[in-house]
Amino acid sequence: MGEEFRPDYYQLLEVSPFASQEEIESAYRRLVKEYHPDVLRAFKTAFLFRQLQEAYEVLRDPERRRRYDEWLRAKGLYPEKAFWANVLLSQRALRPLPEPQAWYVLFTIHAEKDHAIPPKPLNLCLVIDTSTSMKGPKLESALKASELVLRNLKEEDALALVTFNDRATVILPLARRHDPRKASSLLRKVKAEGGTEMSYGISSGLAELLKAGNLWESINYMLLLTDGETYGDEEECVRLAREAGAKGISIAAVGLGTDWNEELMEAIAQASGGVSLYIPHHKELPKTFQERVGALMGAVSAFKGKLELGEGINLKGLFRLDPQVSRVAMEGGTFFLGPFSGSIRLLAELVIPPLPAGHHPALRWEFGDLKGELAARGEVYLTIAEGVEGERIPKEILAAAGQVAIFKLREKAWKEIRGGERGKASQRLLFLAKQLEKAGEKDLALLAKEEAKFLPATGDLSAEGRKRLYYGTRLLALKPPEEG
Amino acid sequence: MIRCPACGAENLPNSLFCEECGEPLIHEEKLMVKLVSLTEGWKIEMPLEGEVIIGRADPATGFKPHLDLSDKGGVEKGVSRRHLRLFRQGNKVYVEDLGSSNGSFINNRRLLPFSPEPLASGDEVRLGGEILKIYLEG
């Protein structure tokens, strides 16, 4: 970690290095009101105010800002490309305590608005479950959804379609510009019969996507659809998903109905930087497929992230907030974020050990594409100082941590159910209901209460309640953060 | 450790939400307190998150109250170093005389030293000879 401490002026003003003079000006005006010694009642926090002033003095002056940027560049901390992660801290300074304490860091990875990176063509594979349970309208909807996707692709996009039951079958090999009529007649021949061996489907889908050759030049995505549970190859599915993620292929794991394993689908999604989705009724499939593919159209590249912790500092959890709340699956500090478009928020929950007053290197971060062409990195220092209190917690952090708190309650309840702790799980669902109610989610709150009532006797949730709670509690994140 | 007010579970200091029940562990809504001096005419506004001590700075001990009346005529008006404190407990704001030499009054009624009384927005509080009108704004 860094050898000398020099405050990150952009981070202090809560702006990115792309910020205009006007943005710097308005950020300073906003913050100075909060950190003015007359306002911040803790009387030893004047240094926070001085830090703000120092940052402003440097960044408002084009020449001093240029020199500061040069210094950042020399340290490899200046974004050469058009995206950045803004860093927001729950508190700018913590008091020295004899016991561990909590600290939160919110990253907002975003592209600079005036520097659009050209989007890349799609390299897409649909992997459809054709086990017996898919028979009839479910399969029809899935095939209709697939045809719609095919028809709406651009000329430069490539598509493959694989089906799986006890084995995998390539219906449409990876190609650009499939003949729609020929494709339709091939799809019409697809039948549903046999069991569900999902790892065969994933493996075959990956093989198709890898045919594209240069994966760096495309957005690589698998839409995996199942309506049932796979047996015995769960670990293989997740292993394949991680392999996919490392190659820049993300998986959208879509579950239809209520008879599939949501934790497996989520693990597949997280390992590859994708998402998992719950589709209650097959009629929604065409819309869901369209939306998923539509969301990829503006994507620039598959992104990954890396976090390195300072000495003694522990990461309690890393959560992604967009497009839905999820716990980020990390391996050796690295994780996959999937195709990047728009912005992604990540909340890191840290545990800080007892530390003496001073500036401590807490976190080194890096986000970028898998190829290493686009990269932004930075360092977060933790300031420990006596007598700091009364600092406002940024509302963005409160909103993110609130969503994560609900997610974690749900996560704990699932673990307790799995462990046979009926009473605990039931109580947890009641806690969840209370927080959902406060968040204005009346229907979900009612559902959690109902499930809590029956849980002690049955030891499990209803099939539908399970899916609705699992996905409903994470989609709260889809609401835009409060204005203000 | 800090204790969750809703379920009693212990959480790390500075945790934002209870690990056990998801309850927020900090005051989300900021409360502003506006003090208007009826004798001197000054006005000051500050957030009330924990407590606000009103008094006079003591250079000898390094003590500084949150609101220092030294340069606002505090000595002449008989304001003690630790004269009065405002603090927040749950949804209520309380006022407490800290054993001042010349006493504190709320709406012309004397406050017993070290016995907090609830404060309502617009109440008049007297510290020695200094009269403050205190407004609370959520």
Interface residues (C-beta under 8 A of the other chain):
Chain A: D38 V39 L40 R41 F43 S90 Q91 L94 L97 E99 P100 Q101 A102 W103 Y104 V351 E389 G390 R392 I393 I397 L398 A401 G402 V404 A405 I406 K408 L409 F431 L432 K434 Q435
Chain B: M1 C7 N11 L12 P13 N14 S15 L16 F17 C18 E19 E20 C21 G22 E23 P24 I26 E28 K30 I44 E45 M46 P47 L48 E49 G50 V52 K64 H66
